[in-house]
Amino acid sequence: MALLTNDARRFKFNVLTEICRQCYQSNLKEESVHAMAHNFVSLGGPRYRCCVYKEREILRQRVRLSMGYMANDAVEYNPRQIVQVIDAACDGCTIMKIRVTDNCRKCMTKSCLGACNFGALSMGQNRAHIDYDKCKECGMCAKACPYNAIVVTERPCYAHCPVGAISWDANNIAVIDEEKCINCGQCELACPFGAIEDISWVVQVIKGLKSGKKTFAIVAPSIQGQYEGASLGQIKKAVEMLGFEKCFEVATGADAIAYYEAKELEERIAEGKPMTTSCCTAFVNMQEKHFPQIYAENKSTLVTPMVALARKLKKEYPDYTIVFIGPCVAKKQEAMQEGSSVDYVLTFEELYAMMLANEIDPAKLEAIQNETPSNYGRNFAYSGGVAAAVAEALKEKNGVQVTAVLANGGKECYTQLQLMQRGKFTANILEGMGCMGGCIGGPATMQKPALVKGRMMKENMPNKGKTLMAAIEENSFADVDLEVVK
């Protein structure tokens, strides 16, 4: 898989696969946490840390997360904070934000010294030096240097967090502010050392399947193209071979949400108010935590496609367990909210680990063809797809044209919400996607977004003539409550 080529992702994936294998074989026990760390990190193996014992502690914490525990066993259990720091792994980042490199020529103008207002710079024998007791990390010296000899280096987790939820403690270990965190997973995706990971429910799901509990899987539209050489129908077959009674496409829920969100948008346009989409959980979390007024007044009142389909299935099959499978870690948090109807969430990584543990290659299976949502619902997987589906619903209904802004990535989402808060947003609808490229760029995807999008477009070509209204008629949600629980 394309995104399992770096050591950090591969370590995580190897742990997940071994846990799945032992769980399917009923060999998974508490002491496995320590045994796996010793098995994965041998005395003669490659070193990425200072010593084998530190690496084993990191692996131990990684195994704990994979088994559904908190990474740090001294921390109170809090599963709602999905994204967590493996503190033993968080020590490889550059601690000093401003640094002088060997490019310093000790020039005559000494522009860096003149630019510093805090007396933090001095000229040494060979190059400039920074007194970090005085440095305020303003970066003016770096801007002034004609040789670019002074560099400003942000921690990747901090730089990629769109809501400022990352800081660090007295020991320079990253800390996540739970009051600000939207569980988007961008810090997890950015960390070069794999020190930030998401808690997993794969053990609970496998144990449920092995016990014979009736379980449905519902898969995100972005699952298309994630597994090499496998069509959507083949992937669904592989999912069912893992013990799920049936695999459904969340794209049917996306069709329904697009239809009803279009009706709601008409009302908002009449009121002169813009509307924000409800598809991306991280985007919704951002509104709720950082823009509460917009959340109350402008957000679509509808649930996500995941919850929409889960509610429909729970209404028809109340005794079944519903497991969502997608690229998003924020969905794990959403599944625990009131009214979600989703029991567990797995990622594409976790699903692939389950496949390997059972030696299932989806590319070699006979495809399942049991439902056909519209391409508009399937295109919720990438940036622009949600707004396009809502616009298509209005077009098919009465020809109404709408204007949309596509916020691609968490930082752009934040910027557009700021504009809306200041009354400077002029479009009818704001589509927010917390990950660059949309769900196909999520933190738990298996392939590069551009490749997945191309595969999706090619595979869905035969379905291009199907209208959104036709899909709604085939999979009616008329008797399902699709509003968010207040």
C-alpha positions in Angstrom: 0.0 0.0 0.0 1.3 3.4 -1.0 1.0 5.1 2.4 2.5 2.2 4.4 6.0 2.8 3.1 7.3 4.9 6.0 8.5 3.4 9.2 6.0 5.2 11.5 2.9 4.0 9.6 4.4 0.5 9.1 5.1 0.0 12.8 1.5 1.0 13.6 0.1 -1.2 10.9 2.2 -4.2 12.0 0.9 -3.9 15.5 -2.7 -3.7 14.3 -2.2 -6.8 12.1 -0.7 -8.8 14.9 -3.5 -7.8 17.3 -6.1 -8.7 14.8 -4.4 -12.1 14.2 -4.3 -12.9 17.9 -7.8 -11.7 18.5 -9.2 -13.9 15.7 -7.3 -16.8 17.2 -8.6 -16.0 20.7 -5.0 -15.6 22.0 -5.2 -11.9 22.8 -4.6 -11.3 26.6 -3.5 -8.5 28.8 0.1 -9.8 28.9 0.2 -9.6 25.1 0.9 -5.9 25.4 4.4 -6.6 26.8 5.1 -9.6 24.7 4.4 -7.8 21.4 6.8 -5.0 22.3 9.6 -7.6 22.8 8.7 -9.4 19.6 8.5 -6.3 17.4 11.7 -4.6 18.9 14.6 -7.1 19.1 18.1 -6.3 20.5 19.6 -6.8 17.1 17.0 -4.8 15.2 17.2 -1.3 13.6 17.3 1.6 16.0 15.1 4.7 15.6 15.4 5.8 19.2 18.2 6.0 21.8 17.8 2.4 23.0 15.8 -0.8 22.6 14.1 -0.2 25.9 12.6 3.2 24.8 11.5 1.6 21.6 9.7 -1.2 23.5 7.9 1.4 25.7 6.7 3.2 22.6 5.5 -0.1 21.1 3.8 -0.9 24.4 1.9 2.3 24.3 1.1 1.8 20.7 -0.3 -1.7 21.5 -2.4 -0.3 24.3 -4.0 2.2 21.9 -4.6 -0.5 19.4 -6.4 -2.6 22.0 -8.7 0.3 23.0 -6.8 1.5 26.1 -5.3 4.9 26.8 -1.7 5.2 25.6 -0.5 6.2 29.0 -1.8 3.7 31.6 -1.5 6.4 34.3 -4.1 8.6 32.6 -7.8 8.3 33.4 -9.8 6.5 30.7 -11.3 9.0 28.3 -12.3 7.4 25.0 -13.9 10.6 23.7 -10.4 12.0 23.2 -9.7 9.8 20.2 -6.4 11.4 19.2 -3.7 10.9 21.8 0.0 11.5 22.4 2.4 8.5 22.9 4.6 10.5 25.3 7.5 8.1 25.0 7.7 8.7 21.3 7.4 12.5 21.4 11.0 13.5 21.7 12.4 13.8 18.2 11.2 17.3 17.2 13.4 20.3 17.1 12.8 22.0 20.5 14.2 25.4 19.5 12.0 27.2 17.0 14.7 29.7 15.9 18.1 28.3 15.0 21.3 29.6 13.3 22.7 27.2 10.7 26.1 26.8 9.1 25.1 29.1 6.3 25.9 32.1 8.6 28.8 34.0 7.0 29.4 36.3 9.9 28.8 39.2 7.5 29.7 42.8 8.1 26.2 44.2 8.2 25.0 41.8 10.9 21.4 42.4 9.9 20.2 39.7 12.3 21.6 41.6 15.3 20.0 44.8 14.3 16.6 43.1 13.7 16.5 41.6 17.2 14.8 43.9 19.7 15.5 41.6 22.7 19.3 41.4 22.7 19.1 37.7 22.1 21.7 37.6 19.3 25.4 38.0 19.4 28.2 37.2 17.0 30.5 34.4 17.9 33.9 33.3 16.5 32.4 31.6 13.5 28.7 32.5 13.4 25.8 34.2 15.2 24.5 32.7 18.4 21.1 32.9 20.1 20.6 33.4 23.8 17.4 31.4 24.2 16.7 32.9 27.7 16.2 36.2 25.9 14.7 35.0 22.5 11.0 35.6 22.0 10.8 33.5 18.8 9.5 36.4 16.8 11.5 35.4 13.7 12.6 38.9 12.8 16.3 37.8 12.7 15.4 35.1 10.2 13.7 37.6 7.9 16.6 39.9 8.1 19.4 37.4 7.3 20.5 37.8 3.6 21.8 34.3 3.5 18.7 32.6 5.0 21.1 31.2 7.6 18.5 31.5 10.4 15.6 29.1 10.1 12.2 29.0 11.8 11.0 25.5 12.4 7.6 24.8 13.8 6.7 21.4 15.2 4.8 19.5 12.5 1.9 18.7 14.9 1.6 22.3 15.9 1.9 23.6 12.4 -0.8 21.4 11.0 -3.4 21.8 13.8 -6.1 24.2 12.4 -7.5 25.1 15.8 -4.4 25.7 18.0 -5.0 22.6 20.2 -1.4 21.6 20.4 1.1 22.9 22.9 3.9 21.2 25.0 4.6 20.7 28.6 7.7 21.5 30.7 9.4 18.3 29.3 8.7 19.4 25.7 6.1 16.6 25.2 3.2 17.5 23.0 -0.1 18.2 24.8 -3.5 18.1 23.2 -6.1 20.6 24.6 -9.3 18.5 24.7 -11.4 21.7 24.8 -10.0 22.9 21.5 -9.3 19.5 19.7 -11.7 18.6 16.9 -10.2 15.1 16.5 -9.4 15.8 12.8 -6.2 13.8 13.0 -4.1 16.3 11.1 -1.5 16.2 13.9 -1.4 12.5 13.7 -0.9 12.6 9.9 1.9 15.2 10.3 3.9 13.7 13.1 7.2 12.2 11.6 7.7 9.9 14.6 4.2 8.4 14.9 3.9 9.9 18.3 0.3 10.9 17.9 -2.2 8.1 17.2 -5.9 7.3 17.5 -7.5 4.8 19.8 -8.8 1.7 18.1 -11.9 -0.4 18.6 -10.7 -3.3 16.4 -10.5 -5.7 19.3 -14.1 -5.0 20.4 -15.4 -5.4 16.9 -13.5 -8.7 16.3 -14.7 -10.1 19.6 -18.3 -9.2 18.7 -18.0 -10.9 15.3 -16.5 -14.0 16.8 -19.3 -14.2 19.4 -21.8 -14.4 16.6 -23.3 -11.0 17.3 -25.3 -9.9 14.2 -23.3 -7.0 12.7 -23.6 -4.8 9.7 -20.7 -2.9 8.1 -21.3 0.5 6.5 -18.4 1.7 4.4 -17.6 5.3 3.5 -17.6 6.3 -0.2 -13.9 6.9 0.0 -13.2 3.2 0.4 -13.2 2.9 -3.4 -9.7 2.6 -4.8 -8.1 2.2 -1.4 -7.0 -1.5 -1.9 -4.8 -2.3 -4.8 -6.6 -3.9 -7.7 -9.9 -4.3 -5.9 -13.2 -2.9 -7.0 -15.8 -1.6 -4.6 -17.8 -4.8 -5.0 -14.7 -6.9 -4.2 -14.0 -4.8 -1.1 -17.5 -5.3 0.1 -17.1 -9.0 -0.3 -13.9 -9.0 1.7 -15.7 -7.1 4.5 -18.4 -9.7 4.7 -15.9 -12.5 4.7 -14.5 -11.0 8.0 -17.8 -11.9 9.7 -20.1 -9.0 8.9 -23.6 -10.2 7.8 -23.8 -7.5 5.1 -21.9 -4.5 3.9 -23.7 -1.3 2.9 -22.6 1.8 1.2 -22.8 5.1 3.2 -23.2 6.8 -0.2 -27.0 5.9 0.0 -27.1 8.0 3.2 -25.1 10.7 1.4 -27.8 10.8 -1.4 -30.5 11.3 1.3 -28.5 14.0 3.1 -27.9 15.9 -0.2 -31.7 15.8 -0.9 -32.8 17.0 2.5 -30.0 19.4 2.8 -31.0 21.0 -0.5 -34.5 21.5 0.9 -33.0 23.2 4.0 -30.8 25.3 1.8 -33.8 26.7 0.0 -35.2 27.9 3.3 -31.9 29.5 4.3 -31.6 31.3 0.9 -35.2 32.7 1.5 -34.0 33.9 5.0 -30.9 35.4 3.5 -28.6 33.1 5.6 -25.7 31.0 4.3 -25.6 27.3 5.3 -22.7 25.1 6.3 -22.6 21.4 5.4 -22.9 18.6 8.0 -20.9 15.8 6.2 -17.4 16.3 7.8 -17.4 15.6 11.6 -14.2 17.5 12.1 -15.7 20.6 10.4 -18.8 20.3 12.5 -16.6 20.0 15.7 -14.8 23.1 14.6 -18.0 25.0 14.4 -19.4 23.7 17.7 -16.2 24.4 19.7 -14.8 27.5 18.0 -17.7 29.2 16.2 -20.8 28.4 18.4 -22.9 31.1 16.9 -22.4 29.7 13.4 -23.1 26.2 14.7 -26.4 27.4 16.1 -27.5 29.6 13.2 -25.9 28.4 10.0 -25.0 24.7 10.3 -27.3 22.3 8.5 -29.5 20.6 11.1 -29.0 17.2 9.4 -26.8 14.4 10.7 -23.9 13.0 8.7 -24.4 10.4 6.0 -22.9 7.8 8.4 -25.5 8.4 11.0 -28.3 8.7 8.5 -27.7 5.2 7.2 -27.1 3.8 10.7 -30.4 5.2 11.9 -32.2 3.6 8.9 -30.6 0.2 9.6 -31.3 0.4 13.3 -34.9 1.2 12.6 -35.2 -1.9 10.4 -32.8 -4.1 12.4 -32.8 -2.8 16.0 -30.8 -5.8 17.4 -27.9 -5.4 15.0 -24.5 -3.9 15.7 -23.5 -1.2 13.2 -19.8 -0.7 12.4 -18.7 2.2 10.2 -15.5 1.8 8.2 -13.9 5.0 6.9 -10.7 7.2 6.6 -11.6 9.4 9.5 -10.7 9.3 13.2 -13.2 12.0 14.2 -16.0 9.6 13.3 -14.9 7.5 16.3 -15.8 10.4 18.5 -19.1 11.1 16.6 -20.1 7.4 17.1 -20.2 8.1 20.9 -22.5 11.1 20.6 -26.2 10.9 21.4 -28.3 9.7 18.5 -25.5 8.4 16.4 -26.8 4.8 16.1 -23.2 3.7 15.2 -21.7 1.3 17.7 -18.1 1.2 16.5 -15.9 2.9 13.9 -12.9 1.3 12.2 -10.5 2.9 9.8 -9.3 1.7 6.4 -6.0 0.8 8.1 -7.8 -1.3 10.7 -9.9 -3.0 8.0 -6.8 -3.9 6.0 -5.1 -5.3 9.1 -8.2 -7.5 9.7 -8.0 -8.7 6.1 -4.3 -9.6 6.4 -4.9 -11.4 9.7 -7.3 -13.6 7.8 -5.2 -13.8 4.6 -8.0 -12.2 2.5 -7.0 -10.5 -0.7 -10.0 -8.5 -1.9 -8.6 -8.3 -5.5 -9.0 -12.0 -5.8 -12.7 -12.2 -4.7 -16.0 -12.2 -6.7 -17.6 -8.7 -6.5 -20.9 -8.0 -4.7 -23.4 -5.9 -6.5 -26.3 -5.3 -4.1 -27.0 -1.6 -4.2 -26.3 1.3 -6.5 -26.3 4.8 -5.0 -25.8 7.8 -7.3 -22.4 9.1 -8.2 -23.3 12.3 -6.4 -23.5 10.3 -3.1 -20.3 8.5 -3.8 -18.6 11.8 -4.6 -19.0 13.0 -1.1 -15.6 11.3 -0.8 -13.7 14.3 -2.2 -13.7 18.1 -1.9 -16.5 19.6 -3.9 -18.6 16.5 -3.9 -21.0 17.5 -1.1 -21.8 21.0 -2.5 -22.2 19.5 -6.0 -24.7 16.9 -4.7 -26.8 19.5 -2.9 -26.7 21.7 -6.0 -27.8 18.8 -8.2 -30.7 18.0 -5.8 -32.0 21.6 -6.2 -31.4 21.5 -10.0 -33.3 18.2 -10.4 -36.1 19.5 -8.1 -36.8 23.0 -9.5 -33.8 24.3 -11.4 -32.6 26.6 -8.5 -28.9 27.6 -8.9 -26.7 28.0 -5.8 -23.3 29.5 -5.2 -20.8 27.5 -3.0 -17.4 27.9 -1.4 -15.3 24.8 -1.0 -13.1 24.9 2.1 -10.5 22.3 1.4 -8.6 21.4 4.6 -9.0 22.5 8.2 -7.2 25.8 7.9 -9.3 26.9 5.0 -12.4 25.8 6.9 -11.3 28.0 9.8 -10.7 31.0 7.5 -14.1 30.7 5.8 -15.9 30.4 9.2 -14.1 33.6 10.3 -15.4 35.3 7.2 -18.9 34.1 7.9 -18.7 35.2 11.5 -17.8 38.7 10.3 -20.6 38.8 7.8 -18.2 38.7 4.8 -19.2 35.3 3.4 -21.3 35.9 0.2 -22.1 32.4 -1.1 -25.2 30.3 -0.3 -23.4 27.3 1.1 -20.0 26.5 2.7 -18.7 23.0 2.2 -16.2 22.2 4.8 -13.7 19.3 4.6 -11.2 19.0 7.4 -8.7 17.0 5.3 -7.0 18.2 2.2 -8.8 16.7 -0.8 -11.7 15.6 1.3 -12.2 12.2 2.9 -9.9 10.6 0.3 -7.1 12.6 2.1 -8.1 11.4 5.6 -5.5 10.4 8.2 -6.3 6.6 7.9 -6.3 6.3 4.1 -4.2 3.7 2.2 -3.5 5.5 -1.1 -2.7 9.0 -2.3 -5.9 11.1 -2.8 -5.3 11.8 -6.5 -4.9 8.1 -7.3 -8.1 7.2 -5.3 -10.1 10.0 -7.1 -9.0 8.7 -10.5 -9.9 5.1 -9.6 -13.3 6.2 -8.3 -14.1 8.2 -11.4 -13.2 5.4 -13.7 -15.1 2.7 -11.7 -18.2 4.9 -11.4 -18.4 5.8 -15.1 -21.1 3.2 -15.9 -23.3 4.8 -13.2 -23.1 8.4 -14.4 -26.6 8.4 -15.9 -28.3 7.7 -12.5 -29.9 10.8 -11.0 -29.9 11.6 -7.4 -33.7 11.5 -7.3 -33.7 8.0 -8.7 -31.3 6.9 -6.0 -33.5 8.4 -3.3 -36.6 6.5 -4.7 -34.6 3.2 -4.5 -33.4 3.9 -1.0 -36.0 5.9 0.8 -35.2 7.7 4.0 -38.7 9.3 4.3 -39.5 7.5 7.7 -36.0 8.2 9.2 -35.3 11.1 11.5 -32.3 12.8 10.0 -32.0 15.7 12.4 -29.2 16.1 14.9 -30.2 15.4 18.5 -30.3 18.7 20.3 
